[in-house]
Amino acid sequence: MAEKSVQKRANMSQSIKVESSGTGGDPLVFTVQVEDAGGRTRHRVTLSDGTYKKLTGGRYTQEQCVEAAFRFLLERESRNEILPSFDLNVIHLYFPDFEEALPRYLVQG
């Protein structure tokens, strides 16, 4: 599987770069880099096929799903507050509105 990369602007001062590990399997593993004028953070994110299908219905790529989740997170906390390693499925434990709000971030992508 070829490495995939998605880079978007979270807002005018932040960029989000999502790279797949390219190894396939379940869960998929991504490296997410968030950069702004103050610096850069890297995050290791896993996404199971079940969570991916539940969140997107398969209508978006896995990379788009991860990128949308980071835009959601960055509206609620700074890049330094985001865990360095986590599974996408845990976001709703910290932010109960995540699953309801994510479709808006996917459409904006």
PyRosetta script that sets phi, psi and omega in degrees:
from pyrosetta import init, pose_from_sequence

init()
pose = pose_from_sequence("MAEKSVQKRANMSQSIKVESSGTGGDPLVFTVQVEDAGGRTRHRVTLSDGTYKKLTGGRYTQEQCVEAAFRFLLERESRNEILPSFDLNVIHLYFPDFEEALPRYLVQG")
pose.set_psi(1, 130.2)
pose.set_omega(1, -178.8)
pose.set_phi(2, -74.6)
pose.set_psi(2, 150.4)
pose.set_omega(2, 178.0)
pose.set_phi(3, -69.0)
pose.set_psi(3, 135.0)
pose.set_omega(3, 178.8)
pose.set_phi(4, -113.1)
pose.set_psi(4, 148.9)
pose.set_omega(4, -179.3)
pose.set_phi(5, -141.4)
pose.set_psi(5, 137.9)
pose.set_omega(5, 176.0)
pose.set_phi(6, -130.2)
pose.set_psi(6, 128.3)
pose.set_omega(6, 177.8)
pose.set_phi(7, -128.2)
pose.set_psi(7, 127.2)
pose.set_omega(7, -179.1)
pose.set_phi(8, -138.0)
pose.set_psi(8, 164.7)
pose.set_omega(8, 173.5)
pose.set_phi(9, -93.7)
pose.set_psi(9, 124.1)
pose.set_omega(9, 176.1)
pose.set_phi(10, -71.2)
pose.set_psi(10, -41.0)
pose.set_omega(10, 171.5)
pose.set_phi(11, -155.5)
pose.set_psi(11, -168.1)
pose.set_omega(11, -174.5)
pose.set_phi(12, -64.4)
pose.set_psi(12, -21.1)
pose.set_omega(12, -174.7)
pose.set_phi(13, -113.5)
pose.set_psi(13, 2.1)
pose.set_omega(13, -179.1)
pose.set_phi(14, -128.9)
pose.set_psi(14, 141.1)
pose.set_omega(14, 172.2)
pose.set_phi(15, -119.7)
pose.set_psi(15, 148.8)
pose.set_omega(15, 179.6)
pose.set_phi(16, -123.0)
pose.set_psi(16, 125.0)
pose.set_omega(16, 177.4)
pose.set_phi(17, -120.0)
pose.set_psi(17, 123.3)
pose.set_omega(17, -178.4)
pose.set_phi(18, -113.4)
pose.set_psi(18, 124.5)
pose.set_omega(18, 177.6)
pose.set_phi(19, -125.1)
pose.set_psi(19, 130.8)
pose.set_omega(19, 175.9)
pose.set_phi(20, -78.6)
pose.set_psi(20, 146.0)
pose.set_omega(20, 176.9)
pose.set_phi(21, -67.6)
pose.set_psi(21, -18.9)
pose.set_omega(21, 177.5)
pose.set_phi(22, 76.0)
pose.set_psi(22, 9.2)
pose.set_omega(22, -176.7)
pose.set_phi(23, -94.5)
pose.set_psi(23, -7.4)
pose.set_omega(23, -176.5)
pose.set_phi(24, 69.6)
pose.set_psi(24, -155.4)
pose.set_omega(24, 179.5)
pose.set_phi(25, 82.9)
pose.set_psi(25, 178.6)
pose.set_omega(25, -179.3)
pose.set_phi(26, -140.2)
pose.set_psi(26, 114.9)
pose.set_omega(26, 9.8)
pose.set_phi(27, -82.7)
pose.set_psi(27, 159.8)
pose.set_omega(27, 171.5)
pose.set_phi(28, -76.8)
pose.set_psi(28, 150.7)
pose.set_omega(28, -179.4)
pose.set_phi(29, -117.9)
pose.set_psi(29, 133.1)
pose.set_omega(29, -179.7)
pose.set_phi(30, -126.3)
pose.set_psi(30, 148.1)
pose.set_omega(30, 167.9)
pose.set_phi(31, -107.0)
pose.set_psi(31, 126.7)
pose.set_omega(31, -179.5)
pose.set_phi(32, -117.7)
pose.set_psi(32, 127.8)
pose.set_omega(32, 177.7)
pose.set_phi(33, -113.5)
pose.set_psi(33, 127.1)
pose.set_omega(33, 177.1)
pose.set_phi(34, -115.3)
pose.set_psi(34, 126.0)
pose.set_omega(34, -176.2)
pose.set_phi(35, -129.9)
pose.set_psi(35, 140.4)
pose.set_omega(35, 172.8)
pose.set_phi(36, -145.8)
pose.set_psi(36, -174.1)
pose.set_omega(36, -177.3)
pose.set_phi(37, -60.4)
pose.set_psi(37, -24.7)
pose.set_omega(37, -177.9)
pose.set_phi(38, -86.7)
pose.set_psi(38, -8.2)
pose.set_omega(38, -180.0)
pose.set_phi(39, 142.1)
pose.set_psi(39, -159.2)
pose.set_omega(39, -173.1)
pose.set_phi(40, -141.0)
pose.set_psi(40, 143.5)
pose.set_omega(40, 171.3)
pose.set_phi(41, -125.7)
pose.set_psi(41, 152.8)
pose.set_omega(41, 176.5)
pose.set_phi(42, -122.1)
pose.set_psi(42, 142.3)
pose.set_omega(42, -177.3)
pose.set_phi(43, -135.3)
pose.set_psi(43, 140.8)
pose.set_omega(43, 174.8)
pose.set_phi(44, -103.2)
pose.set_psi(44, 120.4)
pose.set_omega(44, -174.2)
pose.set_phi(45, -124.8)
pose.set_psi(45, 133.4)
pose.set_omega(45, 174.5)
pose.set_phi(46, -108.8)
pose.set_psi(46, 150.8)
pose.set_omega(46, -179.2)
pose.set_phi(47, -144.5)
pose.set_psi(47, 113.5)
pose.set_omega(47, 178.3)
pose.set_phi(48, -76.9)
pose.set_psi(48, 157.4)
pose.set_omega(48, 178.3)
pose.set_phi(49, -62.0)
pose.set_psi(49, -38.3)
pose.set_omega(49, 179.4)
pose.set_phi(50, -63.1)
pose.set_psi(50, -44.5)
pose.set_omega(50, 178.4)
pose.set_phi(51, -65.4)
pose.set_psi(51, -43.7)
pose.set_omega(51, 178.6)
pose.set_phi(52, -56.3)
pose.set_psi(52, -48.9)
pose.set_omega(52, -178.9)
pose.set_phi(53, -66.9)
pose.set_psi(53, -37.2)
pose.set_omega(53, 178.6)
pose.set_phi(54, -64.1)
pose.set_psi(54, -40.9)
pose.set_omega(54, -176.0)
pose.set_phi(55, -80.2)
pose.set_psi(55, -31.3)
pose.set_omega(55, -172.7)
pose.set_phi(56, -119.7)
pose.set_psi(56, -13.6)
pose.set_omega(56, -174.1)
pose.set_phi(57, 63.7)
pose.set_psi(57, 16.4)
pose.set_omega(57, -179.2)
pose.set_phi(58, 76.6)
pose.set_psi(58, 9.5)
pose.set_omega(58, -176.6)
pose.set_phi(59, -84.2)
pose.set_psi(59, -12.2)
pose.set_omega(59, -180.0)
pose.set_phi(60, -129.4)
pose.set_psi(60, 164.3)
pose.set_omega(60, 176.8)
pose.set_phi(61, -75.8)
pose.set_psi(61, 163.3)
pose.set_omega(61, 176.2)
pose.set_phi(62, -62.5)
pose.set_psi(62, -38.4)
pose.set_omega(62, 178.9)
pose.set_phi(63, -63.2)
pose.set_psi(63, -41.1)
pose.set_omega(63, 177.6)
pose.set_phi(64, -63.9)
pose.set_psi(64, -36.8)
pose.set_omega(64, 178.4)
pose.set_phi(65, -63.4)
pose.set_psi(65, -46.5)
pose.set_omega(65, 179.9)
pose.set_phi(66, -65.0)
pose.set_psi(66, -44.1)
pose.set_omega(66, -179.7)
pose.set_phi(67, -62.3)
pose.set_psi(67, -42.5)
pose.set_omega(67, 178.3)
pose.set_phi(68, -63.5)
pose.set_psi(68, -38.9)
pose.set_omega(68, 178.0)
pose.set_phi(69, -62.4)
pose.set_psi(69, -39.2)
pose.set_omega(69, 178.7)
pose.set_phi(70, -69.7)
pose.set_psi(70, -36.6)
pose.set_omega(70, 175.3)
pose.set_phi(71, -62.7)
pose.set_psi(71, -40.3)
pose.set_omega(71, 175.3)
pose.set_phi(72, -58.3)
pose.set_psi(72, -50.4)
pose.set_omega(72, -177.7)
pose.set_phi(73, -62.5)
pose.set_psi(73, -42.1)
pose.set_omega(73, -176.1)
pose.set_phi(74, -69.2)
pose.set_psi(74, -17.0)
pose.set_omega(74, 172.5)
pose.set_phi(75, -79.3)
pose.set_psi(75, -10.9)
pose.set_omega(75, -175.3)
pose.set_phi(76, -116.8)
pose.set_psi(76, -19.6)
pose.set_omega(76, 179.7)
pose.set_phi(77, -156.3)
pose.set_psi(77, 162.0)
pose.set_omega(77, -179.6)
pose.set_phi(78, -75.9)
pose.set_psi(78, 163.3)
pose.set_omega(78, 179.2)
pose.set_phi(79, -59.2)
pose.set_psi(79, -31.0)
pose.set_omega(79, 179.9)
pose.set_phi(80, -73.0)
pose.set_psi(80, -20.4)
pose.set_omega(80, -179.9)
pose.set_phi(81, -87.8)
pose.set_psi(81, -14.5)
pose.set_omega(81, 179.0)
pose.set_phi(82, -73.7)
pose.set_psi(82, 133.7)
pose.set_omega(82, -178.3)
pose.set_phi(83, -55.4)
pose.set_psi(83, 143.3)
pose.set_omega(83, 179.9)
pose.set_phi(84, -69.8)
pose.set_psi(84, -24.7)
pose.set_omega(84, -179.7)
pose.set_phi(85, -149.2)
pose.set_psi(85, 127.9)
pose.set_omega(85, -179.9)
pose.set_phi(86, -164.5)
pose.set_psi(86, 164.0)
pose.set_omega(86, 172.8)
pose.set_phi(87, -95.4)
pose.set_psi(87, 138.8)
pose.set_omega(87, -177.4)
pose.set_phi(88, -56.7)
pose.set_psi(88, -27.1)
pose.set_omega(88, -178.5)
pose.set_phi(89, -64.8)
pose.set_psi(89, -16.7)
pose.set_omega(89, -177.6)
pose.set_phi(90, -88.1)
pose.set_psi(90, -10.6)
pose.set_omega(90, -176.8)
pose.set_phi(91, -56.7)
pose.set_psi(91, -39.6)
pose.set_omega(91, -178.2)
pose.set_phi(92, -65.2)
pose.set_psi(92, -19.3)
pose.set_omega(92, 176.7)
pose.set_phi(93, -70.3)
pose.set_psi(93, -29.8)
pose.set_omega(93, 179.1)
pose.set_phi(94, -93.7)
pose.set_psi(94, -33.2)
pose.set_omega(94, -177.8)
pose.set_phi(95, -131.8)
pose.set_psi(95, 93.1)
pose.set_omega(95, -174.6)
pose.set_phi(96, -58.2)
pose.set_psi(96, -21.4)
pose.set_omega(96, -179.3)
pose.set_phi(97, -87.1)
pose.set_psi(97, 3.5)
pose.set_omega(97, -174.6)
pose.set_phi(98, -55.0)
pose.set_psi(98, -54.4)
pose.set_omega(98, -174.9)
pose.set_phi(99, -64.2)
pose.set_psi(99, -34.3)
pose.set_omega(99, 178.1)
pose.set_phi(100, -72.5)
pose.set_psi(100, -36.3)
pose.set_omega(100, -176.0)
pose.set_phi(101, -83.5)
pose.set_psi(101, -26.7)
pose.set_omega(101, -172.5)
pose.set_phi(102, -54.7)
pose.set_psi(102, -41.4)
pose.set_omega(102, -179.8)
pose.set_phi(103, -53.9)
pose.set_psi(103, -34.4)
pose.set_omega(103, 177.5)
pose.set_phi(104, -63.6)
pose.set_psi(104, -37.5)
pose.set_omega(104, -179.5)
pose.set_phi(105, -75.1)
pose.set_psi(105, -31.7)
pose.set_omega(105, 176.4)
pose.set_phi(106, -66.8)
pose.set_psi(106, -43.0)
pose.set_omega(106, -179.4)
pose.set_phi(107, -66.3)
pose.set_psi(107, -35.8)
pose.set_omega(107, -179.4)
pose.set_phi(108, -70.7)
pose.set_psi(108, -21.3)
pose.set_omega(108, -174.2)
pose.set_phi(109, -57.8)
pose.dump_pdb("model.pdb")
